[in-house]
Amino acid sequence: MRKKDELAEGAKGCLGKAKNDEMLFILRAQDVSAPKVVLHWIAKNFENTPEDKLREAFECALEMRNYHARKKAD
């Protein structure tokens, strides 16, 4: 999900659903390893995740792969 869309979702989005004391790990499209990490998540969760969620993750990985300003993680 794009940052602007997540912020617009408010409490309905991923960040809004997280508990205040819950740890989060964020992947950014600029990180060259991000698409592979998402694909790994898909592979590990393939059997127990709804198809629409898997499809969303795959589309995210594709967009990350094509992001114009990719670089190694900071």
N, CA, C and O atoms as CSV, one atom per row, in Angstrom:
chain,resi,resn,atom,element,x,y,z
A,1,MET,N,N,0.842,-1.173,0.000
A,1,MET,CA,C,0.000,0.000,0.000
A,1,MET,C,C,0.890,1.240,0.000
A,1,MET,O,O,1.906,1.294,0.694
A,2,ARG,N,N,0.504,2.196,-0.762
A,2,ARG,CA,C,1.251,3.453,-0.780
A,2,ARG,C,C,1.013,4.224,0.522
A,2,ARG,O,O,-0.056,4.141,1.126
A,3,LYS,N,N,2.028,4.966,0.932
A,3,LYS,CA,C,1.964,5.727,2.178
A,3,LYS,C,C,0.712,6.599,2.239
A,3,LYS,O,O,0.005,6.612,3.247
A,4,LYS,N,N,0.442,7.332,1.146
A,4,LYS,CA,C,-0.712,8.244,1.142
A,4,LYS,C,C,-2.023,7.484,1.320
A,4,LYS,O,O,-2.951,7.982,1.958
A,5,ASP,N,N,-2.101,6.266,0.753
A,5,ASP,CA,C,-3.313,5.466,0.891
A,5,ASP,C,C,-3.456,4.921,2.311
A,5,ASP,O,O,-4.557,4.896,2.861
A,6,GLU,N,N,-2.347,4.487,2.901
A,6,GLU,CA,C,-2.376,3.986,4.281
A,6,GLU,C,C,-2.814,5.088,5.231
A,6,GLU,O,O,-3.630,4.850,6.121
A,7,LEU,N,N,-2.286,6.282,5.052
A,7,LEU,CA,C,-2.669,7.397,5.916
A,7,LEU,C,C,-4.136,7.766,5.733
A,7,LEU,O,O,-4.809,8.130,6.697
A,8,ALA,N,N,-4.635,7.675,4.503
A,8,ALA,CA,C,-6.037,7.992,4.232
A,8,ALA,C,C,-6.973,6.957,4.843
A,8,ALA,O,O,-8.100,7.283,5.215
A,9,GLU,N,N,-6.513,5.711,4.950
A,9,GLU,CA,C,-7.338,4.643,5.521
A,9,GLU,C,C,-7.557,4.842,7.020
A,9,GLU,O,O,-8.563,4.384,7.562
A,10,GLY,N,N,-6.635,5.514,7.687
A,10,GLY,CA,C,-6.760,5.743,9.118
A,10,GLY,C,C,-6.810,4.447,9.887
A,10,GLY,O,O,-5.946,3.587,9.716
A,11,ALA,N,N,-7.819,4.293,10.740
A,11,ALA,CA,C,-7.934,3.120,11.601
A,11,ALA,C,C,-8.206,1.837,10.833
A,11,ALA,O,O,-8.011,0.750,11.377
A,12,LYS,N,N,-8.653,1.931,9.577
A,12,LYS,CA,C,-8.965,0.744,8.779
A,12,LYS,C,C,-7.721,0.115,8.167
A,12,LYS,O,O,-7.732,-1.069,7.831
A,13,GLY,N,N,-6.656,0.883,8.019
A,13,GLY,CA,C,-5.438,0.394,7.389
A,13,GLY,C,C,-4.595,-0.458,8.325
A,13,GLY,O,O,-4.918,-0.628,9.500
A,14,CYS,N,N,-3.529,-0.981,7.789
A,14,CYS,CA,C,-2.619,-1.851,8.533
A,14,CYS,C,C,-2.077,-1.163,9.789
A,14,CYS,O,O,-2.081,-1.751,10.871
A,15,LEU,N,N,-1.619,0.060,9.648
A,15,LEU,CA,C,-1.073,0.777,10.800
A,15,LEU,C,C,-2.151,1.068,11.838
A,15,LEU,O,O,-1.899,1.003,13.041
A,16,GLY,N,N,-3.340,1.386,11.370
A,16,GLY,CA,C,-4.433,1.665,12.288
A,16,GLY,C,C,-4.897,0.437,13.053
A,16,GLY,O,O,-5.376,0.552,14.182
A,17,LYS,N,N,-4.758,-0.738,12.447
A,17,LYS,CA,C,-5.163,-1.985,13.097
A,17,LYS,C,C,-4.145,-2.469,14.121
A,17,LYS,O,O,-4.486,-3.237,15.020
A,18,ALA,N,N,-2.900,-2.027,13.992
A,18,ALA,CA,C,-1.848,-2.472,14.910
A,18,ALA,C,C,-2.089,-1.904,16.301
A,18,ALA,O,O,-2.506,-0.758,16.461
A,19,LYS,N,N,-1.819,-2.725,17.291
A,19,LYS,CA,C,-1.938,-2.275,18.681
A,19,LYS,C,C,-0.808,-1.288,18.978
A,19,LYS,O,O,0.240,-1.321,18.333
A,20,ASN,N,N,-1.026,-0.425,19.942
A,20,ASN,CA,C,-0.039,0.604,20.266
A,20,ASN,C,C,1.312,0.031,20.675
A,20,ASN,O,O,2.343,0.659,20.433
A,21,ASP,N,N,1.327,-1.143,21.286
A,21,ASP,CA,C,2.589,-1.738,21.724
A,21,ASP,C,C,3.093,-2.834,20.777
A,21,ASP,O,O,4.039,-3.550,21.106
A,22,GLU,N,N,2.467,-2.963,19.610
A,22,GLU,CA,C,2.837,-3.995,18.650
A,22,GLU,C,C,4.019,-3.544,17.788
A,22,GLU,O,O,4.018,-2.439,17.244
A,23,MET,N,N,5.019,-4.409,17.673
A,23,MET,CA,C,6.177,-4.115,16.820
A,23,MET,C,C,5.774,-4.234,15.345
A,23,MET,O,O,4.993,-5.109,14.969
A,24,LEU,N,N,6.315,-3.346,14.529
A,24,LEU,CA,C,6.061,-3.351,13.085
A,24,LEU,C,C,7.394,-3.342,12.352
A,24,LEU,O,O,8.387,-2.815,12.855
A,25,PHE,N,N,7.408,-3.926,11.167
A,25,PHE,CA,C,8.578,-3.888,10.300
A,25,PHE,C,C,8.091,-3.417,8.946
A,25,PHE,O,O,7.220,-4.048,8.346
A,26,ILE,N,N,8.635,-2.330,8.462
A,26,ILE,CA,C,8.167,-1.737,7.214
A,26,ILE,C,C,9.199,-1.921,6.114
A,26,ILE,O,O,10.377,-1.612,6.291
A,27,LEU,N,N,8.741,-2.426,4.983
A,27,LEU,CA,C,9.574,-2.525,3.788
A,27,LEU,C,C,9.258,-1.353,2.882
A,27,LEU,O,O,8.092,-1.026,2.661
A,28,ARG,N,N,10.291,-0.724,2.362
A,28,ARG,CA,C,10.092,0.382,1.432
A,28,ARG,C,C,10.464,-0.061,0.034
A,28,ARG,O,O,11.370,-0.873,-0.150
A,29,ALA,N,N,9.764,0.473,-0.948
A,29,ALA,CA,C,10.009,0.107,-2.345
A,29,ALA,C,C,11.427,0.447,-2.780
A,29,ALA,O,O,11.964,-0.199,-3.679
A,30,GLN,N,N,12.031,1.429,-2.171
A,30,GLN,CA,C,13.395,1.808,-2.560
A,30,GLN,C,C,14.418,0.739,-2.201
A,30,GLN,O,O,15.499,0.709,-2.790
A,31,ASP,N,N,14.108,-0.132,-1.256
A,31,ASP,CA,C,15.029,-1.189,-0.832
A,31,ASP,C,C,15.064,-2.289,-1.894
A,31,ASP,O,O,14.039,-2.907,-2.181
A,32,VAL,N,N,16.239,-2.534,-2.478
A,32,VAL,CA,C,16.327,-3.500,-3.572
A,32,VAL,C,C,15.912,-4.908,-3.156
A,32,VAL,O,O,15.531,-5.708,-4.010
A,33,SER,N,N,15.976,-5.228,-1.869
A,33,SER,CA,C,15.592,-6.569,-1.422
A,33,SER,C,C,14.096,-6.693,-1.113
A,33,SER,O,O,13.607,-7.804,-0.910
A,34,ALA,N,N,13.369,-5.590,-1.074
A,34,ALA,CA,C,11.964,-5.602,-0.673
A,34,ALA,C,C,11.088,-6.539,-1.504
A,34,ALA,O,O,10.323,-7.303,-0.913
A,35,PRO,N,N,11.152,-6.527,-2.833
A,35,PRO,CA,C,10.278,-7.429,-3.597
A,35,PRO,C,C,10.532,-8.904,-3.278
A,35,PRO,O,O,9.590,-9.693,-3.207
A,36,LYS,N,N,11.793,-9.276,-3.087
A,36,LYS,CA,C,12.109,-10.667,-2.762
A,36,LYS,C,C,11.584,-11.052,-1.391
A,36,LYS,O,O,11.153,-12.187,-1.183
A,37,VAL,N,N,11.617,-10.122,-0.462
A,37,VAL,CA,C,11.086,-10.390,0.881
A,37,VAL,C,C,9.579,-10.624,0.804
A,37,VAL,O,O,9.057,-11.526,1.459
A,38,VAL,N,N,8.885,-9.823,0.015
A,38,VAL,CA,C,7.438,-9.991,-0.147
A,38,VAL,C,C,7.138,-11.329,-0.819
A,38,VAL,O,O,6.214,-12.029,-0.406
A,39,LEU,N,N,7.893,-11.690,-1.834
A,39,LEU,CA,C,7.687,-12.986,-2.494
A,39,LEU,C,C,7.948,-14.144,-1.534
A,39,LEU,O,O,7.259,-15.163,-1.591
A,40,HIS,N,N,8.928,-13.997,-0.661
A,40,HIS,CA,C,9.200,-15.023,0.344
A,40,HIS,C,C,8.009,-15.147,1.300
A,40,HIS,O,O,7.612,-16.254,1.662
A,41,TRP,N,N,7.447,-14.014,1.703
A,41,TRP,CA,C,6.272,-14.031,2.577
A,41,TRP,C,C,5.117,-14.766,1.892
A,41,TRP,O,O,4.428,-15.570,2.521
A,42,ILE,N,N,4.908,-14.490,0.604
A,42,ILE,CA,C,3.846,-15.169,-0.155
A,42,ILE,C,C,4.067,-16.674,-0.124
A,42,ILE,O,O,3.136,-17.434,0.144
A,43,ALA,N,N,5.289,-17.106,-0.397
A,43,ALA,CA,C,5.595,-18.543,-0.423
A,43,ALA,C,C,5.341,-19.193,0.936
A,43,ALA,O,O,4.805,-20.299,1.005
A,44,LYS,N,N,5.718,-18.517,2.007
A,44,LYS,CA,C,5.559,-19.073,3.354
A,44,LYS,C,C,4.104,-19.071,3.818
A,44,LYS,O,O,3.736,-19.859,4.689
A,45,ASN,N,N,3.281,-18.207,3.256
A,45,ASN,CA,C,1.887,-18.073,3.698
A,45,ASN,C,C,0.881,-18.517,2.656
A,45,ASN,O,O,-0.316,-18.266,2.800
A,46,PHE,N,N,1.351,-19.170,1.612
A,46,PHE,CA,C,0.512,-19.548,0.482
A,46,PHE,C,C,-0.672,-20.429,0.872
A,46,PHE,O,O,-1.769,-20.255,0.341
A,47,GLU,N,N,-0.470,-21.351,1.773
A,47,GLU,CA,C,-1.503,-22.323,2.139
A,47,GLU,C,C,-2.570,-21.776,3.090
A,47,GLU,O,O,-3.674,-22.317,3.155
A,48,ASN,N,N,-2.254,-20.716,3.822
A,48,ASN,CA,C,-3.179,-20.282,4.875
A,48,ASN,C,C,-3.610,-18.816,4.765
A,48,ASN,O,O,-4.075,-18.228,5.741
A,49,THR,N,N,-3.453,-18.231,3.574
A,49,THR,CA,C,-3.802,-16.824,3.388
A,49,THR,C,C,-4.806,-16.691,2.252
A,49,THR,O,O,-4.657,-17.342,1.218
A,50,PRO,N,N,-5.829,-15.854,2.429
A,50,PRO,CA,C,-6.814,-15.673,1.361
A,50,PRO,C,C,-6.164,-15.221,0.055
A,50,PRO,O,O,-5.185,-14.474,0.055
A,51,GLU,N,N,-6.725,-15.687,-1.045
A,51,GLU,CA,C,-6.164,-15.410,-2.368
A,51,GLU,C,C,-6.048,-13.921,-2.647
A,51,GLU,O,O,-5.066,-13.489,-3.250
A,52,ASP,N,N,-7.022,-13.128,-2.226
A,52,ASP,CA,C,-6.959,-11.691,-2.496
A,52,ASP,C,C,-5.783,-11.038,-1.775
A,52,ASP,O,O,-5.179,-10.103,-2.302
A,53,LYS,N,N,-5.453,-11.517,-0.580
A,53,LYS,CA,C,-4.311,-10.980,0.165
A,53,LYS,C,C,-2.999,-11.369,-0.521
A,53,LYS,O,O,-2.078,-10.556,-0.601
A,54,LEU,N,N,-2.912,-12.612,-1.017
A,54,LEU,CA,C,-1.724,-13.061,-1.747
A,54,LEU,C,C,-1.548,-12.256,-3.036
A,54,LEU,O,O,-0.438,-11.850,-3.380
A,55,ARG,N,N,-2.648,-12.035,-3.733
A,55,ARG,CA,C,-2.603,-11.270,-4.986
A,55,ARG,C,C,-2.147,-9.837,-4.712
A,55,ARG,O,O,-1.336,-9.289,-5.459
A,56,GLU,N,N,-2.665,-9.234,-3.646
A,56,GLU,CA,C,-2.268,-7.876,-3.277
A,56,GLU,C,C,-0.765,-7.820,-2.971
A,56,GLU,O,O,-0.077,-6.882,-3.374
A,57,ALA,N,N,-0.274,-8.823,-2.262
A,57,ALA,CA,C,1.154,-8.870,-1.937
A,57,ALA,C,C,1.991,-9.020,-3.202
A,57,ALA,O,O,3.033,-8.378,-3.335
A,58,PHE,N,N,1.541,-9.867,-4.136
A,58,PHE,CA,C,2.274,-10.063,-5.381
A,58,PHE,C,C,2.312,-8.778,-6.209
A,58,PHE,O,O,3.355,-8.419,-6.756
A,59,GLU,N,N,1.189,-8.097,-6.298
A,59,GLU,CA,C,1.136,-6.834,-7.035
A,59,GLU,C,C,2.051,-5.794,-6.382
A,59,GLU,O,O,2.688,-4.994,-7.069
A,60,CYS,N,N,2.104,-5.816,-5.064
A,60,CYS,CA,C,2.999,-4.922,-4.338
A,60,CYS,C,C,4.452,-5.229,-4.690
A,60,CYS,O,O,5.237,-4.312,-4.933
A,61,ALA,N,N,4.815,-6.511,-4.718
A,61,ALA,CA,C,6.179,-6.909,-5.060
A,61,ALA,C,C,6.546,-6.446,-6.472
A,61,ALA,O,O,7.663,-5.985,-6.707
A,62,LEU,N,N,5.610,-6.571,-7.401
A,62,LEU,CA,C,5.867,-6.122,-8.770
A,62,LEU,C,C,6.098,-4.613,-8.830
A,62,LEU,O,O,7.009,-4.143,-9.512
A,63,GLU,N,N,5.274,-3.869,-8.118
A,63,GLU,CA,C,5.444,-2.413,-8.113
A,63,GLU,C,C,6.752,-2.022,-7.439
A,63,GLU,O,O,7.431,-1.094,-7.881
A,64,MET,N,N,7.107,-2.728,-6.367
A,64,MET,CA,C,8.386,-2.460,-5.704
A,64,MET,C,C,9.551,-2.726,-6.657
A,64,MET,O,O,10.507,-1.952,-6.710
A,65,ARG,N,N,9.465,-3.818,-7.404
A,65,ARG,CA,C,10.530,-4.179,-8.344
A,65,ARG,C,C,10.724,-3.087,-9.400
A,65,ARG,O,O,11.841,-2.846,-9.858
A,66,ASN,N,N,9.640,-2.443,-9.773
A,66,ASN,CA,C,9.690,-1.427,-10.826
A,66,ASN,C,C,9.841,0.001,-10.299
A,66,ASN,O,O,9.794,0.959,-11.070
A,67,TYR,N,N,10.022,0.139,-8.990
A,67,TYR,CA,C,10.155,1.477,-8.403
A,67,TYR,C,C,11.393,2.173,-8.968
A,67,TYR,O,O,12.447,1.551,-9.103
A,68,HIS,N,N,11.271,3.425,-9.290
A,68,HIS,CA,C,12.312,4.165,-10.006
A,68,HIS,C,C,13.550,4.510,-9.182
A,68,HIS,O,O,14.610,4.754,-9.759
A,69,ALA,N,N,13.454,4.537,-7.885
A,69,ALA,CA,C,14.573,5.008,-7.050
A,69,ALA,C,C,15.078,3.924,-6.102
A,69,ALA,O,O,15.259,4.171,-4.910
A,70,ARG,N,N,15.306,2.723,-6.633
A,70,ARG,CA,C,15.742,1.612,-5.784
A,70,ARG,C,C,17.208,1.769,-5.401
A,70,ARG,O,O,18.022,2.285,-6.167
A,71,LYS,N,N,17.521,1.305,-4.185
A,71,LYS,CA,C,18.896,1.338,-3.690
A,71,LYS,C,C,19.042,0.330,-2.559
A,71,LYS,O,O,18.051,-0.237,-2.099
A,72,LYS,N,N,20.256,0.109,-2.115
A,72,LYS,CA,C,20.484,-0.776,-0.968
A,72,LYS,C,C,19.922,-0.109,0.271
A,72,LYS,O,O,19.822,1.116,0.344
A,73,ALA,N,N,19.558,-0.923,1.237
A,73,ALA,CA,C,18.956,-0.407,2.473
A,73,ALA,C,C,19.909,0.549,3.199
A,73,ALA,O,O,21.126,0.366,3.190
A,74,ASP,N,N,19.333,1.555,3.814
A,74,ASP,CA,C,20.132,2.528,4.595
A,74,ASP,C,C,20.574,1.914,5.905
A,74,ASP,O,O,21.251,2.570,6.697
